[in-house]
Amino acid sequence: MHTGIIDLIRKCDRVRVAFTVGTISGALSIGTLLSTLALIQPAQAADEAAIKRLIETNECEGCDLHEADLRRLDLSGANLNGADLEGANFYYANLDGAQLNGANMVDVNLGYASARGTVMDGADLRYAIFDRTDLTNASMMQADLRESYIDGAILTNTKLDDADMRDTLFIAADFSTASLCGALTWSGIEYRRGCSVAVPEEIDDQR
């Protein structure tokens, strides 16, 4: 059964494996599957020139980098605003301080990546994998996180204001210091944590 799943991945079938593993094989844990995914060389569908440009200049705004193999690269401070990164593999990559505003990050693997202070405001992160990802001080405001997978990620002071987290799969996630003003959860509840409440002028004047 394990071999069969790997064959599907190598053929690039668009299967949301992390979320359907229970129906594919009850014997294979999600953790084992994610570790296997990280070791598999993805089909290189990205623009080779774009990858070269990113590595050499640390910027590739709006580039076609979908399904790019970017594992273990130092992309700290990179400008990837608006880039097409669908299916890209950032396993163990350094994205500290990178700019990914409005990027297409559907199906990205951010397992064990460092994304401290990374800005992903408005990014499409549906089905993304955040396995032990360090998101300290990261900004993901208005990001679409529906059906993403979060396990053991570090969310210290992470900004998730107005993020859409309906159907997000949380295995172990501590949001106690995260800002969640206006964020939507699987239950449809809009969180208010982190919201600043305006003080009426007449009351403020009496202080």
C-alpha positions as CSV (number, residue, x, y, z in Angstrom):
1,M,0.0,0.0,0.0
2,H,2.8,2.4,0.9
3,T,4.4,1.8,-2.6
4,G,1.1,2.5,-4.2
5,I,0.8,5.9,-2.5
6,I,4.4,6.9,-3.5
7,D,3.6,5.9,-7.1
8,L,0.7,8.3,-7.1
9,I,2.8,11.1,-5.8
10,R,5.6,10.5,-8.4
11,K,3.0,10.6,-11.1
12,C,2.0,14.0,-9.8
13,D,-1.6,13.0,-9.3
14,R,-3.4,15.9,-7.6
15,V,-4.4,14.0,-4.5
16,R,-4.7,15.8,-1.2
17,V,-2.8,13.0,0.4
18,A,-2.4,14.6,3.8
19,F,-6.1,14.9,4.2
20,T,-7.2,11.6,2.6
21,V,-4.6,9.3,4.2
22,G,-7.3,7.7,6.4
23,T,-9.2,6.5,3.3
24,I,-6.1,5.5,1.4
25,S,-4.4,3.5,4.1
26,G,-5.4,3.3,7.8
27,A,-1.9,1.8,8.6
28,L,0.1,4.8,7.3
29,S,0.3,7.7,9.7
30,I,0.1,11.3,8.5
31,G,3.6,12.0,10.0
32,T,5.1,9.1,8.1
33,L,3.5,10.3,4.9
34,L,4.7,13.9,5.3
35,S,8.2,12.7,5.9
36,T,8.1,10.6,2.8
37,L,6.7,13.6,0.7
38,A,9.6,15.8,1.8
39,L,12.2,13.3,0.5
40,I,10.6,12.8,-2.9
41,Q,12.0,14.9,-5.8
42,P,9.0,16.7,-7.3
43,A,8.4,17.0,-11.0
44,Q,10.1,20.2,-12.1
45,A,7.4,22.2,-13.7
46,A,8.7,25.7,-12.7
47,D,10.4,28.0,-15.1
48,E,14.1,27.1,-14.8
49,A,15.1,30.7,-15.6
50,A,13.0,31.9,-12.7
51,I,14.6,29.4,-10.3
52,K,18.1,30.6,-11.4
53,R,17.0,34.2,-11.0
54,L,15.7,33.5,-7.5
55,I,18.9,31.8,-6.4
56,E,21.2,34.4,-7.8
57,T,19.3,37.6,-6.9
58,N,17.0,36.5,-4.1
59,E,14.0,38.0,-5.8
60,C,11.5,36.8,-8.3
61,E,8.4,38.8,-7.9
62,G,5.4,37.4,-9.8
63,C,7.5,34.5,-11.2
64,D,6.3,31.0,-12.2
65,L,7.8,28.8,-9.6
66,H,5.0,26.2,-9.2
67,E,6.2,22.8,-8.1
68,A,9.7,24.1,-7.7
69,D,12.1,22.1,-5.5
70,L,13.4,24.8,-3.1
71,R,14.3,22.5,-0.2
72,R,17.0,23.7,2.3
73,L,17.7,26.9,0.3
74,D,18.5,30.1,2.1
75,L,15.8,32.4,0.9
76,S,15.8,34.8,3.8
77,G,14.6,38.2,2.8
78,A,13.6,37.1,-0.7
79,N,11.0,39.0,-2.7
80,L,8.4,36.6,-3.9
81,N,5.4,38.8,-3.8
82,G,2.7,37.6,-6.2
83,A,4.7,34.5,-7.3
84,D,3.1,31.3,-8.4
85,L,4.4,28.8,-5.9
86,E,1.7,26.2,-6.1
87,G,3.0,22.8,-5.1
88,A,6.5,24.2,-4.3
89,N,8.7,22.3,-1.7
90,F,10.2,24.5,1.0
91,Y,11.1,21.7,3.3
92,Y,13.8,22.9,5.8
93,A,14.2,26.1,3.8
94,N,15.0,29.5,5.4
95,L,12.4,32.0,4.6
96,D,13.1,34.4,7.4
97,G,11.9,37.9,6.5
98,A,10.8,36.9,3.0
99,Q,8.0,38.8,1.2
100,L,5.3,36.5,-0.1
101,N,2.3,38.9,-0.3
102,G,-0.5,37.7,-2.5
103,A,1.5,34.6,-3.6
104,N,-0.2,31.5,-4.8
105,M,1.0,28.9,-2.2
106,V,-1.6,26.2,-2.7
107,D,-0.2,22.8,-1.7
108,V,3.2,24.2,-0.6
109,N,5.3,22.1,1.8
110,L,6.7,24.3,4.5
111,G,7.6,21.4,6.8
112,Y,10.4,22.3,9.2
113,A,11.0,25.6,7.3
114,S,12.0,28.8,9.2
115,A,9.6,31.6,8.4
116,R,10.4,34.0,11.2
117,G,9.1,37.5,10.3
118,T,8.0,36.2,6.9
119,V,5.1,38.2,5.3
120,M,2.4,36.2,3.6
121,D,-0.5,38.6,3.7
122,G,-3.3,37.7,1.3
123,A,-1.4,34.5,0.2
124,D,-3.4,31.5,-1.0
125,L,-2.2,28.8,1.4
126,R,-4.9,26.2,0.9
127,Y,-3.7,22.7,1.6
128,A,-0.3,24.0,2.7
129,I,1.7,21.9,5.1
130,F,3.0,23.6,8.3
131,D,4.8,20.7,10.0
132,R,7.0,22.1,12.7
133,T,7.3,25.4,10.8
134,D,8.7,28.3,12.7
135,L,6.2,31.2,12.1
136,T,7.4,33.5,14.9
137,N,6.5,37.1,14.1
138,A,5.2,36.0,10.7
139,S,2.3,38.0,9.1
140,M,-0.4,36.0,7.4
141,M,-3.2,38.5,7.5
142,Q,-6.1,37.8,5.2
143,A,-4.4,34.6,4.1
144,D,-6.5,31.7,2.9
145,L,-5.6,28.7,5.1
146,R,-8.5,26.5,4.4
147,E,-7.7,22.8,4.6
148,S,-4.1,23.5,5.5
149,Y,-2.2,21.2,7.9
150,I,-0.7,22.6,11.0
151,D,1.2,20.3,13.4
152,G,3.7,21.6,16.0
153,A,4.2,24.9,14.2
154,I,5.6,27.8,16.3
155,L,3.0,30.6,16.2
156,T,4.6,33.1,18.6
157,N,3.2,36.6,17.8
158,T,2.0,35.4,14.4
159,K,-0.5,37.8,12.8
160,L,-3.5,35.9,11.5
161,D,-5.9,38.8,11.4
162,D,-8.8,38.2,9.0
163,A,-7.3,34.8,7.9
164,D,-9.7,32.1,6.7
165,M,-9.0,29.0,8.7
166,R,-12.2,27.1,8.0
167,D,-11.5,23.4,7.7
168,T,-7.9,23.9,8.7
169,L,-6.5,20.7,10.3
170,F,-4.8,21.4,13.7
171,I,-2.9,18.6,15.3
172,A,-0.8,20.6,17.8
173,A,-1.0,24.3,17.5
174,D,-0.6,27.0,20.2
175,F,-2.3,30.2,19.2
176,S,-2.1,31.8,22.7
177,T,0.1,34.6,21.5
178,A,-1.1,34.9,18.0
179,S,-3.2,37.8,16.7
180,L,-6.5,36.4,15.4
181,C,-8.7,39.6,15.0
182,G,-11.4,38.7,12.5
183,A,-10.0,35.2,11.7
184,L,-12.6,32.6,10.7
185,T,-12.3,29.1,12.2
186,W,-13.8,25.8,11.1
187,S,-16.8,26.5,13.3
188,G,-17.5,29.8,11.5
189,I,-16.6,31.8,14.6
190,E,-14.9,35.1,14.0
191,Y,-12.2,35.6,16.6
192,R,-11.6,39.0,18.2
193,R,-8.3,38.3,19.9
194,G,-5.8,41.0,19.0
195,C,-8.4,43.5,17.9
196,S,-7.8,47.0,19.1
197,V,-10.9,48.6,20.5
198,A,-11.2,52.3,19.7
199,V,-11.8,54.5,22.7
200,P,-14.5,57.2,22.1
201,E,-13.0,60.7,22.1
202,E,-15.2,61.9,24.9
203,I,-14.0,59.1,27.2
204,D,-10.4,59.4,26.2
205,D,-10.5,63.2,27.1
206,Q,-11.5,62.3,30.6
207,R,-8.4,60.2,31.4
